[in-house]
Amino acid sequence: MVGFGVFQVTDKEECKQSVLGAIRAGYRLIDTAAVYGNEDAVGDAVREAIDAGLCTREELFITSKLWVQDMGNYDMAIAGIESSLKKSGLEYFDLYLLHQAMRDYFSAWRALEEAYEAGKLKAIGVSNFYPHVLANFCETVRIRPMVNQVELHPYFVQAEALETMKYYNVQPEAWAPLGGGRHKPYESELLQQIANAHQKSVAQVVLRWNLQRGVTIIPKSTKLKRIEENISIWDFTLSDNEMAQISSLDLGYVGDSVKHFKPEFVRGCLGVKIHS
Ligand SMILES: NC(=O)c1ccc[n+]([C@@H]2O[C@H](COP(=O)([O-])OP(=O)(O)OC[C@H]3O[C@@H](n4cnc5c(N)ncnc54)[C@H](OP(=O)(O)O)[C@@H]3O)[C@@H](O)[C@H]2O)c1
């Protein structure tokens, strides 16, 4: 339920050390993606952690994602999956996601289904599939996605999206569970009050809120103190009233949270090349 994200940790050594720090702190789920350019550093950290006796490969849950450039057709997706495996040096991923609902994501999904059946991907899912896209997808594909990784935090609650995921038995996973640096939960008086009442930090309250509504979280940090702080959220419980108060911070479908609906964002993603 509590994983560790490595988006924007582009320095290989910093990425490896952050993942090792996270594994030492108790995290077992690591979230990377082909487009983050650090699948290799995550793979290095996994091997180093296993060699150091910190954990076994079976105890870890490594997630990566197929980038849009590899979603043009079935063959490109097959090559993309192989590229992720090769870069990470892992024999399998525990979870592999279609990063965006862009290009030919139905053909790309067939490649994921086959790799899943071949045991190269232990679970398969999607990311940034908004409710109508997810519903159509679930009604159409042979193997339904097991996870949908989307933006979820107190400023973007997405209650309806969670209902759709529940209906199709798709596990919700929150990206930017701390607001991704765009929102400032630390400046909220309400969140500070709730944090004080539990002798916890605002970050811990925000993460716990998603956990209590059944959402997997993958906070990112390169700072060891925060890495430890972000997983120390199992020793307190938010009341129903506190949960409702936190949810009331929701801004709804506005601003940057709906960038996926904008032509310039889609065009931008299509323009990001991860292979020459
Ligand atoms: N599927 C997608 O499209 C998608 C999109 C975005 C992200 N993701 C995934 O989701 C993960 C998390 O999202 P995110 O990295 O965008 O945002 P996030 O985890 O919500 O926030 C990360 C930011 O919060 C800071 N931070 C971390 N812990 C903190 C704490 N305890 N107190 C105060 N500040 C803290 C980090 O800074 P420091 O590093 O300096 O501590 C960083 O600036 C990513 O790493 C990635 O794996 C997926």
The ligand as a MOL file (V3000), in Angstrom:
LIG
                    3D

  0  0  0     0  0            999 V3000
M  V30 BEGIN CTAB
M  V30 COUNTS 48 52 0 0 0
M  V30 BEGIN ATOM
M  V30 1 N 1.7540 7.9530 -13.7970 0
M  V30 2 C 2.0350 9.2420 -13.8810 0
M  V30 3 O 1.6720 9.9210 -14.8620 0
M  V30 4 C 2.8090 9.8840 -12.7650 0
M  V30 5 C 2.9120 11.2880 -12.7110 0
M  V30 6 C 3.6300 11.8520 -11.6680 0
M  V30 7 C 4.2040 11.0330 -10.7110 0
M  V30 8 N 4.1000 9.6660 -10.7820 0 CHG=1
M  V30 9 C 4.6880 8.7570 -9.7580 0
M  V30 10 O 4.2240 9.1720 -8.4790 0
M  V30 11 C 5.3570 9.4580 -7.6440 0
M  V30 12 C 5.0090 10.5520 -6.6640 0
M  V30 13 O 4.5730 11.7210 -7.3350 0
M  V30 14 P 5.4300 13.0760 -7.3670 0
M  V30 15 O 6.8510 12.7320 -7.2310 0
M  V30 16 O 5.0290 13.8390 -8.5720 0 CHG=-1
M  V30 17 O 4.8940 13.9080 -6.1400 0
M  V30 18 P 4.7520 13.7050 -4.5410 0
M  V30 19 O 5.2870 12.3970 -4.1000 0
M  V30 20 O 3.3630 14.0720 -4.2030 0
M  V30 21 O 5.6500 14.8960 -3.9940 0
M  V30 22 C 7.0170 14.9000 -4.1390 0
M  V30 23 C 7.5110 16.2630 -3.6240 0
M  V30 24 O 7.2450 16.3700 -2.2170 0
M  V30 25 C 8.4700 16.5510 -1.5040 0
M  V30 26 N 8.3240 15.7490 -0.2740 0
M  V30 27 C 8.3890 14.4000 -0.1520 0
M  V30 28 N 8.1770 14.0150 1.1180 0
M  V30 29 C 7.9670 15.1450 1.8360 0
M  V30 30 C 7.6920 15.3920 3.2060 0
M  V30 31 N 7.5750 14.4000 4.0720 0
M  V30 32 N 7.5380 16.6900 3.5940 0
M  V30 33 C 7.6430 17.7030 2.7000 0
M  V30 34 N 7.8950 17.5260 1.3920 0
M  V30 35 C 8.0600 16.2530 0.9520 0
M  V30 36 C 9.5600 16.0730 -2.4480 0
M  V30 37 O 10.7600 16.7820 -2.2630 0
M  V30 38 P 12.1710 16.0810 -1.8820 0
M  V30 39 O 12.4720 15.0130 -2.9110 0
M  V30 40 O 13.1220 17.2310 -1.9230 0
M  V30 41 O 11.9850 15.5210 -0.4990 0
M  V30 42 C 8.9770 16.4120 -3.8140 0
M  V30 43 O 9.2010 17.7910 -4.1140 0
M  V30 44 C 6.4400 9.8340 -8.6550 0
M  V30 45 O 7.7400 9.8030 -8.0940 0
M  V30 46 C 6.2130 8.8050 -9.7250 0
M  V30 47 O 6.7570 7.5590 -9.3460 0
M  V30 48 C 3.3980 9.0880 -11.8140 0
M  V30 END ATOM
M  V30 BEGIN BOND
M  V30 1 1 1 2
M  V30 2 2 2 3
M  V30 3 1 2 4
M  V30 4 1 4 5
M  V30 5 2 4 48
M  V30 6 2 5 6
M  V30 7 1 6 7
M  V30 8 2 7 8
M  V30 9 1 8 9
M  V30 10 1 8 48
M  V30 11 1 9 10
M  V30 12 1 9 46
M  V30 13 1 10 11
M  V30 14 1 11 12
M  V30 15 1 11 44
M  V30 16 1 12 13
M  V30 17 1 13 14
M  V30 18 2 14 15
M  V30 19 1 14 16
M  V30 20 1 14 17
M  V30 21 1 17 18
M  V30 22 2 18 19
M  V30 23 1 18 20
M  V30 24 1 18 21
M  V30 25 1 21 22
M  V30 26 1 22 23
M  V30 27 1 23 24
M  V30 28 1 23 42
M  V30 29 1 24 25
M  V30 30 1 25 26
M  V30 31 1 25 36
M  V30 32 1 26 27
M  V30 33 1 26 35
M  V30 34 2 27 28
M  V30 35 1 28 29
M  V30 36 1 29 30
M  V30 37 2 29 35
M  V30 38 1 30 31
M  V30 39 2 30 32
M  V30 40 1 32 33
M  V30 41 2 33 34
M  V30 42 1 34 35
M  V30 43 1 36 37
M  V30 44 1 36 42
M  V30 45 1 37 38
M  V30 46 2 38 39
M  V30 47 1 38 40
M  V30 48 1 38 41
M  V30 49 1 42 43
M  V30 50 1 44 45
M  V30 51 1 44 46
M  V30 52 1 46 47
M  V30 END BOND
M  V30 END CTAB
M  END
